[in-house]
Amino acid sequence: MKLVLVLFIFCLSYFSYSRDLGIEPEVFQREYIHTSHIKHKKIQTYGLSTCVALFLYDTTRKEAVLAHLDASVDLEKEISHLARLLDRVDFSLVLGGQERSAIDLHSKVLTMMNSLEIPVRESLYNQNSKSSMSLTFDLEQGSYEFYDEMNLNTDYRVLNKKNDRLKFHSRLYRHEESLGGGDQVIIDDDQESNPWSFIHPIGSSGL
């Protein structure tokens, strides 16, 4: 009987999360993507602990901006820029961050939404200091789901380069699959792709 109960709880937990198919563009720490439902059905970001995901959505064009913000970002400058990428912003989602942390990046993002008069459809913190979020956004519906990061879609060499650039600049980078292109990530051709690419480099995402 106990075994059945354990299996039931496991299945309930497993199926409450969306499947990670490994084909969705992944938005890295201090990066954003500007895209539409025509180009991408879904987009993702992962490892949101003290970091915050900001999702801006145009319901008419079904176009969106998803940013993975950390504490080093100039919020006033960068969020104002993100909002201008869309013809209109019908609503935003502010997800992640720690409510009782000294940083509380989440509340600062909410302040910016209020300043720019952008409606916040949902504001959600992590449950506690040990939890984090990995999120998939549906660009057809303008909705999101939680998921378990199981299939890393980004080439390990690209991920390493994105991790390295965090040391040099605090600006938001534009994802390479954005509409019209993004920031180029140059990798070494002679560097082999890591067979253990499902393991994230130390220091990546959610700092």
trRosetta pair geometry for C-beta under 8 A, 3 or more apart (Angstrom, degrees):
i j d omega theta_ij theta_ji phi_ij phi_ji
1 4 5.8 -53 -154 33 33 112
1 5 6.5 33 150 -19 64 106
2 5 5.6 -55 -151 36 34 114
2 6 6.3 36 151 -21 67 104
3 6 5.7 -52 -148 34 32 112
3 7 6.4 31 154 -17 65 107
4 7 5.8 -56 -148 38 30 111
4 8 6.3 34 152 -23 64 106
5 8 5.6 -52 -148 33 30 114
5 9 6.5 29 154 -17 64 105
6 9 5.9 -56 -151 36 30 109
6 10 6.3 31 151 -20 64 107
7 10 5.6 -54 -147 36 32 113
7 11 6.3 29 156 -17 66 107
8 11 5.9 -57 -147 38 28 108
8 12 6.2 30 154 -21 64 108
9 12 5.7 -54 -147 36 30 114
9 13 6.4 27 155 -16 64 108
10 13 5.9 -61 -151 38 28 108
10 14 6.1 26 154 -20 66 111
11 14 5.6 -54 -140 38 31 112
11 15 6.0 11 168 -4 67 112
12 15 6.6 -64 -138 45 20 95
12 16 6.3 28 158 -32 59 111
13 16 5.9 -56 -148 24 26 114
13 17 7.6 12 158 -8 58 103
14 17 6.7 -77 -173 35 31 99
16 146 7.6 11 127 65 84 115
17 145 7.2 130 -158 155 48 102
17 146 5.2 -74 -120 103 85 88
17 147 5.1 125 175 -119 100 39
17 148 5.4 66 136 -17 158 86
18 136 5.2 -88 74 39 146 141
18 145 4.0 85 -25 111 125 139
18 146 7.0 154 12 78 85 40
18 147 4.5 -55 66 -83 85 103
19 147 7.1 -17 86 -136 7 115
20 44 7.8 66 -129 -111 92 159
20 134 8.0 -13 -84 135 127 134
20 136 7.7 -163 -99 -60 68 128
20 147 5.0 129 -65 161 89 127
20 148 6.1 -108 -15 78 126 59
20 149 6.1 130 -110 -126 162 29
20 150 4.6 149 62 37 132 90
20 151 5.1 171 126 28 102 90
21 24 6.8 95 58 -17 96 91
21 151 6.7 -75 127 60 18 145
22 150 7.6 -84 -58 90 100 75
22 151 2.9 -72 -69 130 115 129
22 152 7.1 16 -128 56 96 18
22 153 4.8 161 -171 -78 58 86
23 153 6.3 169 -82 -117 11 132
24 40 7.1 90 -144 -170 73 116
24 41 7.9 -93 -104 72 94 79
24 42 4.6 -56 -112 100 127 95
24 43 5.7 169 178 -118 106 25
24 44 4.6 95 108 -12 128 107
24 136 6.4 99 53 -132 178 100
24 153 6.3 -168 59 -18 50 164
25 33 5.9 121 119 -112 137 162
25 35 7.3 132 39 -29 149 161
25 40 6.0 -59 7 -116 114 151
25 43 5.1 -24 65 -127 94 87
25 44 7.0 175 87 31 46 76
25 153 7.2 -128 -110 102 21 141
25 175 6.2 91 169 164 129 145
25 177 4.6 -135 -106 62 140 146
26 43 7.9 168 -87 -172 24 69
26 44 5.1 -29 -107 80 66 102
26 45 6.8 123 -167 -100 63 43
26 46 6.7 -25 -153 3 111 106
26 152 7.4 -30 -28 -155 166 64
26 153 5.3 155 -20 54 114 105
26 154 5.1 -95 52 -33 126 112
27 31 5.3 -167 -172 96 75 102
27 32 6.5 17 -150 -126 127 26
27 33 5.2 -117 -88 -9 111 108
27 43 6.5 49 -26 164 108 110
27 44 6.8 -171 14 93 79 46
27 45 4.1 -41 65 -84 100 101
27 53 8.0 109 82 -126 133 100
27 66 5.3 -146 -30 111 162 109
27 67 7.2 -141 171 -128 144 20
27 68 5.0 162 127 -21 103 113
27 175 5.9 -77 -110 -68 76 137
28 31 4.4 57 62 14 77 142
28 45 7.8 -150 -53 -132 12 89
28 68 6.4 -140 108 51 25 147
28 154 7.4 54 -64 -74 109 170
28 159 7.3 173 -101 -130 132 70
28 162 4.7 7 131 157 174 146
28 163 7.9 -114 -171 -63 135 61
28 173 7.7 -7 69 65 109 121
28 175 7.7 146 17 -97 85 94
28 204 7.1 -63 -154 -165 102 102
28 205 6.4 -107 -157 -74 64 97
29 47 7.4 -55 -61 88 104 122
29 51 6.3 -104 -123 -104 94 157
29 68 5.3 -103 -111 122 33 125
29 70 5.8 32 -171 -38 101 126
29 162 7.8 134 49 146 76 107
29 166 6.5 14 99 -93 115 136
29 204 6.4 -174 6 -170 123 58
29 205 4.6 -163 -42 -95 107 48
29 206 7.0 -105 -83 -7 120 39
29 207 6.6 48 -144 19 156 94
30 68 6.6 -61 -17 92 22 88
30 69 7.4 65 -97 -129 52 32
30 70 5.5 -50 -61 18 90 110
30 72 7.1 -17 -95 67 130 107
30 73 6.4 -177 -121 -70 88 106
30 166 6.0 133 34 -112 141 93
30 170 7.3 -112 -141 -162 140 43
30 171 7.6 104 175 97 110 34
30 172 5.9 -144 -180 -112 66 54
30 173 6.4 65 123 9 82 91
31 67 7.4 -167 100 -144 36 61
31 68 5.7 15 52 41 71 106
31 162 7.0 -20 -55 -158 141 124
31 172 6.5 139 -113 -168 20 75
31 173 4.7 -31 -108 68 81 91
31 174 7.4 159 -159 -91 77 6
31 175 5.6 89 164 -66 113 82
32 65 6.0 10 177 -177 120 93
32 66 6.4 172 -153 89 71 45
32 67 3.8 -23 -97 -97 107 82
32 68 7.3 -170 -78 16 56 62
32 82 6.2 -119 -156 -108 166 115
32 172 5.3 23 -6 170 108 128
32 173 7.6 166 21 80 65 44
32 174 6.4 -33 68 -112 80 53
32 175 6.5 -118 99 -12 32 95
32 178 7.8 50 111 -87 71 132
33 43 5.8 -154 76 -153 146 149
33 65 7.1 176 86 -148 47 51
33 66 5.3 1 51 54 91 92
33 174 7.6 108 -101 -168 41 60
33 175 3.8 -20 -87 32 88 141
33 177 6.5 -2 -136 76 121 86
33 178 5.2 -161 -152 -84 63 86
33 182 7.5 -51 -115 -80 68 146
34 63 7.7 18 -178 174 77 100
34 64 7.6 -167 -144 98 46 44
34 65 5.0 -12 -101 -101 75 85
34 82 8.0 -167 -79 -145 105 72
34 85 4.9 -106 -117 166 140 145
34 86 7.9 -155 -144 -60 106 77
34 174 7.3 -30 7 -148 101 102
34 175 8.0 171 13 43 57 98
34 178 4.6 51 47 -155 76 111
34 179 5.4 -77 110 29 91 97
34 180 7.9 -10 84 35 118 102
35 39 5.0 -115 -164 75 100 127
35 40 4.9 19 149 23 145 119
35 43 6.4 137 52 -60 137 139
35 63 7.3 -162 110 -152 31 70
35 64 6.4 -15 67 62 68 80
35 139 6.9 -73 106 -103 98 154
35 177 6.9 5 -81 123 133 88
35 178 6.0 -124 -59 -133 83 51
35 179 5.7 158 -106 -33 48 89
36 39 5.3 89 56 14 74 97
36 40 7.4 129 72 35 36 74
36 61 6.4 -74 -125 146 122 96
36 62 6.0 88 -165 101 85 75
36 63 4.3 -36 -98 -103 92 76
36 64 7.2 143 -100 15 41 69
36 139 6.5 139 174 169 31 138
36 179 6.6 50 -6 -67 95 130
37 40 7.2 -84 -127 76 26 51
37 41 6.5 43 -156 -115 71 44
37 62 4.1 -26 0 135 124 124
37 63 7.7 -105 -3 -74 75 42
37 139 3.9 -174 -84 117 75 105
37 140 4.8 106 -137 -76 138 60
38 62 7.9 116 -23 88 76 112
39 177 7.6 159 154 162 123 93
39 179 6.4 -155 -23 -81 160 83
40 43 5.5 60 130 -59 145 91
40 139 6.0 96 93 0 80 149
40 177 7.2 81 -59 140 131 125
41 138 7.2 -25 159 -144 73 67
41 139 6.3 -164 -172 39 25 102
41 140 6.6 -10 -151 -25 74 107
42 136 5.4 5 -179 -178 125 101
42 137 6.4 156 -156 76 70 48
42 138 5.7 -30 -100 -99 90 52
42 139 6.6 -161 -89 -3 33 88
43 64 7.4 -159 26 89 136 129
43 66 5.5 -180 108 19 135 151
43 136 7.5 159 81 -154 33 58
43 137 5.2 -16 61 56 82 103
43 139 6.8 64 -2 -48 97 111
44 134 7.2 12 -173 176 107 85
44 135 6.6 168 -149 90 64 51
44 136 5.0 -26 -95 -100 90 67
44 137 7.2 -178 -82 13 37 76
44 147 7.2 -59 -127 49 122 136
44 153 7.8 115 45 18 132 131
45 48 6.8 65 120 -50 105 109
45 53 5.3 160 70 -105 139 120
45 66 6.3 -165 -26 154 122 121
45 68 4.7 -178 -154 -76 141 115
45 134 7.4 -151 104 -147 45 56
45 135 5.9 2 58 56 77 92
45 205 7.9 -180 -180 -139 81 119
46 133 8.0 -142 -144 115 42 52
46 134 3.8 11 -127 -124 83 99
46 135 7.4 -173 -84 22 49 56
46 149 4.6 64 -143 -73 152 132
46 205 6.0 20 90 176 75 155
46 206 7.6 -57 125 -42 59 113
47 51 7.2 42 113 41 77 133
47 132 5.7 -11 -156 160 37 143
47 134 6.6 38 -27 -83 44 89
47 149 7.4 -5 -42 -22 82 154
47 200 7.1 99 -64 -120 146 177
47 204 7.2 92 59 119 173 74
47 205 3.4 87 72 134 145 114
47 206 3.3 -111 153 -28 90 121
48 51 4.9 -110 -135 82 66 92
48 52 6.6 83 -157 -103 117 21
48 53 5.6 -67 -89 -25 149 97
48 68 7.2 -131 -87 -141 96 93
48 95 6.8 54 124 119 166 85
48 96 3.3 -76 158 -119 129 142
48 97 7.4 -45 167 -31 101 49
48 126 7.3 -172 115 -63 88 111
48 132 5.5 155 73 -172 46 84
48 133 4.2 -23 60 58 113 90
48 134 7.2 170 11 -73 88 38
48 135 7.1 6 2 -5 135 109
48 205 7.9 -64 -59 175 45 94
48 206 5.7 -136 -86 -103 12 89
49 96 7.4 4 17 -168 8 104
49 98 7.1 5 156 -44 66 104
49 126 6.7 10 -146 -50 44 162
49 131 7.6 166 -124 100 75 39
49 132 4.1 -46 -77 -98 75 108
49 206 4.1 75 4 -177 97 103
49 207 7.5 40 53 -76 115 10
50 70 7.4 62 100 -141 93 78
50 71 6.8 -18 134 -38 120 110
50 97 6.1 34 -165 -131 39 55
50 98 5.4 -37 -106 1 71 108
50 101 6.0 -111 -121 113 105 177
50 103 5.7 59 -172 59 121 146
50 105 6.4 97 161 6 77 122
50 206 7.1 107 32 179 65 60
50 207 6.9 -39 52 132 110 31
51 68 6.0 17 165 178 134 83
51 69 6.2 162 -164 81 80 49
51 70 4.9 -42 -105 -89 96 74
51 96 5.9 -19 98 141 61 142
51 97 7.0 -112 96 -74 19 66
51 105 7.1 -26 -135 66 27 157
51 205 7.2 -91 17 -172 158 58
51 206 5.2 -116 15 -116 119 37
51 207 6.8 60 -46 50 109 45
52 68 7.9 161 81 -157 38 44
52 69 4.9 -20 64 62 86 105
52 94 6.4 -5 -179 -169 120 80
52 95 6.9 147 -162 76 70 40
52 96 4.6 179 -117 78 47 103
52 97 4.5 3 -77 -45 99 110
52 105 4.9 -152 -13 111 122 114
52 106 5.2 163 -98 -87 133 65
52 109 5.4 -146 120 -17 156 152
53 66 6.6 -13 -168 -167 99 91
53 67 7.2 156 -154 80 50 49
53 68 6.0 -21 -100 -102 72 62
53 69 7.5 171 -91 17 20 82
53 93 7.4 -8 110 107 97 98
53 94 7.7 164 83 -152 58 34
53 95 4.7 -17 59 66 103 96
53 96 5.3 96 6 1 80 127
53 133 7.2 -99 0 95 124 127
53 135 5.8 -105 15 41 173 144
54 65 7.8 -9 111 111 90 93
54 66 7.4 161 83 -152 52 43
54 67 4.7 -6 56 56 99 100
54 69 5.9 42 -7 -14 111 123
54 79 6.9 -69 151 -116 171 103
54 82 7.1 80 107 117 129 165
54 92 6.5 -20 -168 -168 82 116
54 93 7.5 159 -156 80 36 59
54 94 6.0 0 -108 -107 71 71
54 109 5.8 -146 -83 -160 117 136
55 64 6.4 -14 -168 -169 85 119
55 65 7.4 165 -152 85 41 54
55 66 5.2 -3 -105 -105 77 79
55 92 6.3 148 80 -161 57 61
55 93 4.1 3 52 48 112 102
55 95 7.4 19 -1 9 109 112
55 137 5.8 175 -122 -112 141 147
55 144 6.9 -168 -19 -57 167 129
56 64 6.4 155 81 -157 56 64
56 65 4.4 5 51 52 107 99
56 66 7.9 -158 25 -69 66 40
56 82 6.2 147 3 142 145 106
56 83 6.4 -157 -131 -102 161 61
56 85 8.0 116 82 60 138 103
56 86 6.0 -148 129 -7 118 144
56 89 4.9 -48 -169 -131 108 116
56 92 5.3 -22 -98 -103 64 88
56 118 7.1 -50 -122 -164 103 146
57 62 8.0 -14 -167 -140 94 40
57 63 7.6 155 -153 82 51 45
57 64 4.9 -13 -102 -104 70 94
57 86 7.9 142 176 -121 8 161
57 89 7.1 90 56 -152 36 66
57 90 6.0 -55 98 53 80 94
57 91 5.8 -12 56 63 104 75
57 92 7.3 168 13 -92 80 38
57 93 7.7 43 -12 -7 117 96
57 142 4.4 94 -170 -135 158 113
58 61 4.6 10 111 44 125 99
58 62 7.0 -87 88 -25 78 11
58 63 4.5 3 48 55 119 88
58 64 7.1 -150 20 -71 74 49
58 86 4.7 -174 -46 -168 120 122
58 87 6.1 74 -127 51 150 84
58 88 5.4 110 -124 70 100 72
58 89 6.6 -70 -73 -97 73 37
58 90 6.1 116 -129 -5 34 98
59 62 7.0 17 -161 -76 29 57
59 90 4.5 -21 -5 22 103 165
59 91 7.6 47 -43 13 110 96
59 142 6.2 -39 -99 -42 79 155
60 87 7.8 -65 66 77 122 125
60 88 7.0 49 22 53 120 124
60 90 7.7 138 -9 -45 79 131
61 86 7.7 -173 52 -154 133 91
61 87 6.5 103 -15 29 141 121
62 139 5.9 97 165 155 93 82
62 140 6.3 8 -158 -122 138 36
62 142 7.3 -122 -132 -52 72 93
63 86 5.9 164 102 -123 113 97
63 87 7.7 78 55 15 141 92
63 139 7.8 18 -114 -166 20 112
63 179 8.0 -16 -146 -26 113 150
64 86 7.8 4 -117 -86 20 129
64 137 6.8 -157 141 137 164 138
64 139 5.5 -130 7 -122 129 95
64 142 7.2 168 -80 -114 123 76
65 82 5.0 160 142 -173 153 97
65 83 7.9 -130 42 -78 152 31
65 85 5.4 103 -74 71 135 134
65 86 6.3 -117 -16 -39 112 110
66 137 5.9 -172 -85 19 139 155
67 78 7.4 140 -157 147 157 116
67 79 7.8 -142 48 -99 162 71
67 82 5.8 -64 -38 -106 138 152
67 172 6.3 -29 -143 -141 117 142
68 205 7.2 -43 171 -128 148 85
69 73 5.1 -92 -152 30 87 154
69 75 7.1 53 -158 -102 141 90
69 78 7.6 151 -112 101 107 141
69 105 6.4 -178 114 166 110 133
69 109 6.6 144 62 -83 158 127
69 172 7.7 -40 -100 -92 72 116
70 73 6.0 120 60 -15 56 100
70 105 7.3 -89 -161 -102 28 163
70 207 6.0 22 -135 73 139 84
71 103 5.0 -78 -98 -145 129 132
71 105 5.7 -118 -86 -76 72 121
72 170 4.1 -120 147 -139 109 111
73 78 5.4 -56 178 20 109 156
73 170 6.4 -171 -89 163 38 89
73 171 7.7 78 -127 -142 75 23
73 172 6.2 42 -129 -57 119 92
74 77 4.2 16 117 32 118 116
74 78 5.6 129 77 -16 71 97
74 170 7.0 94 -21 117 84 113
74 171 7.7 -21 22 -105 104 61
75 78 6.2 -66 -130 47 23 99
75 79 5.4 11 180 -9 67 119
75 108 5.8 -173 -26 141 172 112
75 109 6.6 -132 -145 -90 132 62
75 112 5.4 -127 153 -60 113 145
76 79 6.8 -53 -125 41 14 100
76 80 6.3 16 165 -18 53 116
76 112 6.7 -156 -93 -112 53 112
76 115 8.0 -36 -120 93 87 159
77 80 6.2 -70 -157 35 19 110
77 81 6.6 16 154 -17 61 110
78 81 5.6 -57 -153 35 33 113
78 82 6.4 34 151 -22 67 104
78 171 7.2 164 -89 -155 116 64
78 172 4.8 109 -146 -8 129 126
79 82 5.4 -47 -145 33 38 114
79 83 6.4 40 155 -21 66 102
79 109 7.2 163 -89 -137 148 76
79 112 4.8 52 86 159 162 147
79 116 7.1 -133 131 -26 109 147
80 83 6.0 -53 -151 33 30 111
80 84 6.7 29 152 -19 62 107
80 112 8.0 -116 -50 -167 71 113
80 116 6.8 -174 -102 -91 68 127
81 84 5.9 -61 -155 33 32 111
81 85 7.2 45 149 -36 63 96
81 172 7.8 -177 75 50 131 129
82 85 5.8 -43 -164 8 38 117
82 172 7.7 -12 -62 84 108 167
83 86 6.8 -67 -170 37 41 97
83 89 5.6 -60 -145 -29 85 147
83 116 5.6 -143 -75 -175 169 151
83 118 6.5 -123 -116 -66 126 138
86 89 5.3 105 77 -69 137 76
89 92 6.7 15 170 -57 119 91
89 116 8.0 18 60 133 147 122
89 118 5.1 -24 111 -128 133 111
90 119 7.2 -34 154 47 45 118
91 118 7.4 125 -144 171 26 82
91 119 4.8 -51 -113 88 74 102
91 120 7.1 112 -168 -130 82 11
91 121 4.2 52 169 -38 135 110
91 142 7.4 88 61 167 111 135
92 113 5.5 -133 53 -121 150 127
92 118 5.1 55 -18 139 124 119
92 119 6.8 164 18 87 78 49
92 120 5.3 -40 71 -107 95 60
92 121 6.7 177 68 10 36 82
93 120 7.5 114 -103 -159 25 70
93 121 5.9 -38 -79 60 74 101
93 122 5.1 6 -129 59 85 93
93 123 8.0 -176 -162 -76 49 41
93 144 6.3 156 153 -9 170 134
94 106 6.3 120 153 -156 113 80
94 109 5.2 163 -137 109 125 125
94 110 5.8 -170 80 -72 175 78
94 113 6.8 -102 -49 -33 132 145
94 120 5.9 -28 2 -142 112 118
94 122 7.4 -163 39 99 61 56
94 123 4.8 1 66 -116 106 77
94 124 7.5 160 93 27 61 57
95 122 7.2 23 -70 109 95 103
95 123 7.8 -160 -74 -148 50 34
95 124 5.0 6 -121 61 76 98
95 133 6.1 -104 150 103 106 167
95 135 6.2 80 108 -64 150 159
95 144 7.1 -99 -38 91 163 166
96 106 6.8 -167 91 -84 54 107
96 124 7.6 42 -25 93 35 78
96 125 7.3 11 147 -140 12 40
96 126 6.2 26 -147 -44 49 92
96 132 7.5 22 -136 -157 101 64
96 133 5.0 -123 -89 35 91 126
97 101 7.4 -128 177 31 77 127
97 103 7.7 -129 -151 100 98 105
97 104 6.7 77 169 -151 122 41
97 105 5.0 -141 -116 63 124 88
97 106 3.3 -172 75 -43 156 106
97 107 8.0 -164 138 -9 153 62
97 109 7.8 -162 -39 14 152 124
97 125 5.7 -73 81 -127 81 79
97 126 6.7 -168 73 0 31 94
98 101 3.7 73 90 -22 119 120
98 103 7.2 75 54 57 101 99
98 104 7.0 -95 84 -90 67 56
98 106 7.6 180 42 -5 29 120
98 125 6.8 86 -132 -167 18 111
98 126 6.0 -31 -89 47 61 115
98 129 5.7 46 -134 -108 132 68
99 104 6.8 35 -159 -118 28 99
99 106 7.0 -44 -90 52 57 142
99 125 4.4 18 -51 -151 99 168
99 126 7.8 -149 -14 54 83 68
100 104 7.7 13 -104 -78 5 106
100 129 7.6 -68 64 -65 99 103
101 104 5.5 171 68 -54 78 62
101 129 7.3 129 -72 -112 99 98
104 107 4.7 4 151 20 111 112
104 108 6.8 126 111 -18 75 90
105 108 5.5 -61 -156 38 41 114
105 109 6.4 41 150 -22 73 103
106 109 5.9 -57 -154 33 30 109
106 110 6.6 30 150 -18 64 105
106 123 7.3 114 176 -170 110 99
106 125 5.8 -54 -62 -95 178 88
107 110 5.4 -50 -149 35 38 116
107 111 6.5 45 149 -24 65 100
108 111 5.5 -46 -152 29 35 116
108 112 6.8 36 148 -18 62 101
109 112 5.6 -51 -154 34 37 113
109 113 6.6 41 147 -22 66 100
110 113 5.5 -49 -150 31 36 114
110 114 6.5 36 151 -18 65 103
110 120 6.5 1 -129 -75 83 160
110 123 6.1 33 -93 -119 121 140
111 114 5.7 -54 -153 36 32 112
111 115 6.3 35 149 -22 65 107
112 115 5.4 -52 -145 36 35 115
112 116 6.2 18 160 -5 68 109
113 116 6.2 -65 -144 48 27 98
113 118 4.6 -93 -154 68 77 99
113 119 7.8 -47 172 99 113 5
113 120 5.1 68 141 -61 158 106
114 117 7.4 25 -176 -78 32 39
120 123 5.5 22 158 -50 133 102
126 129 7.7 108 102 -91 126 19
126 131 4.5 174 -178 89 108 98
126 132 6.2 -26 -113 -97 138 30
126 133 6.3 -139 -91 -28 89 96
127 131 4.7 41 46 27 90 161
128 131 5.2 91 51 1 70 106
132 206 5.4 9 -143 -138 142 140
133 146 6.5 -99 -151 -119 85 97
134 146 6.7 85 70 -164 65 69
134 147 5.4 -84 110 72 103 71
134 148 6.6 99 62 -118 140 19
134 149 4.9 -140 -131 -40 161 95
135 144 5.2 -5 -172 -173 111 124
135 145 7.2 151 -153 77 64 37
135 146 6.3 -47 -99 -105 62 47
135 147 7.0 128 -122 19 14 87
136 144 6.5 153 81 -156 46 69
136 145 5.1 -15 60 60 98 88
136 146 7.8 87 18 177 83 3
136 147 5.0 52 -19 -14 112 132
137 142 8.0 -13 -176 -152 97 30
137 143 7.3 172 -152 91 60 35
137 144 4.9 -31 -99 -97 67 87
138 141 4.5 18 106 39 122 102
138 142 7.2 -47 87 10 78 16
138 143 4.9 1 46 59 112 81
138 144 7.1 -164 10 -82 77 33
138 145 7.5 54 -26 -6 104 99
139 142 7.3 38 -148 -72 31 49
149 152 7.0 41 175 -76 101 74
149 200 7.9 18 129 -46 149 121
150 198 7.1 -13 -179 -147 39 125
151 198 7.1 -53 -114 -107 29 105
152 156 7.6 67 115 -76 139 74
152 159 7.4 -11 175 -62 131 151
152 197 5.2 -139 74 137 130 90
152 198 5.1 179 0 -111 110 48
152 200 7.3 169 -97 -77 139 75
154 158 5.4 -117 177 83 95 118
154 159 4.9 113 115 -63 120 98
154 162 7.8 -35 171 11 149 143
155 158 4.3 84 67 6 93 107
155 159 6.8 -163 91 -10 46 86
155 187 7.3 -60 111 -57 133 166
155 193 6.1 -82 -160 -122 92 113
155 197 7.5 -70 -158 -139 34 144
156 159 5.4 -53 -147 36 34 116
156 160 6.4 39 154 -23 66 102
156 193 5.5 125 36 -161 107 69
156 194 3.8 -107 131 30 172 106
156 197 4.1 -119 -59 -114 111 99
157 160 5.8 -48 -150 31 31 113
157 161 6.7 31 151 -16 62 104
157 187 4.1 74 138 -148 123 137
157 188 7.1 -132 -158 43 129 70
157 191 5.3 129 -115 101 124 124
157 193 6.1 -83 -20 -102 104 66
157 194 7.7 160 -48 -7 66 88
158 161 5.8 -57 -153 37 34 110
158 162 6.3 31 151 -18 67 106
158 185 5.0 72 -142 123 87 147
158 187 6.0 -70 -71 -59 60 130
159 162 5.7 -55 -147 38 31 110
159 163 6.2 34 152 -21 64 106
159 197 7.6 137 17 -156 143 92
159 200 7.3 -122 174 -141 140 68
159 201 6.1 164 132 -4 105 115
159 204 6.6 8 176 -119 100 158
160 163 5.5 -55 -148 36 31 113
160 164 6.3 33 153 -22 65 105
160 201 5.8 125 -100 -61 67 153
161 164 5.6 -51 -146 33 33 113
161 165 6.6 32 157 -23 64 104
161 185 5.0 132 96 -166 140 101
161 186 7.1 173 -140 63 155 48
161 187 6.0 -115 -33 -86 139 78
162 165 6.0 -51 -148 30 31 110
162 166 7.5 47 151 -33 57 94
162 173 7.4 -151 -137 67 91 157
162 185 6.4 -30 -59 -117 85 136
162 204 7.5 67 97 -127 98 112
163 166 6.2 -44 -170 9 37 116
163 201 4.8 -63 -59 82 170 141
163 203 5.9 106 -167 91 111 103
163 204 4.7 -65 -99 -82 113 99
164 167 6.2 -48 -178 15 49 113
164 168 7.9 20 143 -6 70 108
165 168 5.9 -66 -158 39 52 105
165 169 6.4 -22 169 34 87 100
165 173 6.9 60 112 -59 143 147
166 169 7.8 -95 -134 58 22 61
166 203 7.3 -172 68 147 143 111
173 182 7.4 76 155 169 80 110
173 183 4.7 -74 -167 24 96 152
174 178 5.3 -62 173 5 98 154
174 181 7.9 68 121 123 124 56
174 182 3.8 -152 120 -146 89 90
174 183 5.0 129 53 -17 77 87
175 178 5.0 124 71 -41 80 94
175 182 4.8 -115 92 -101 31 172
175 183 7.8 -5 -66 32 7 85
176 181 6.9 -24 -160 -164 55 63
176 182 4.3 -126 -91 60 28 113
176 183 6.7 -84 -73 65 74 52
176 184 7.0 82 -108 -107 110 35
176 185 6.1 -84 -52 5 136 103
177 182 6.8 -16 22 1 30 129
178 181 6.5 3 70 106 85 14
178 182 4.3 102 21 -64 110 107
187 191 6.4 -109 171 52 95 125
188 191 4.1 84 78 -12 104 110
193 197 6.8 -20 168 -63 92 130
194 197 4.9 135 84 -71 93 74
194 199 7.9 -93 137 53 136 95
196 199 4.9 -1 146 15 101 117
200 204 4.8 -130 170 68 107 124
200 205 6.4 -68 -170 33 150 118
201 204 4.7 86 65 -21 84 122
203 207 6.7 5 -163 -66 58 134
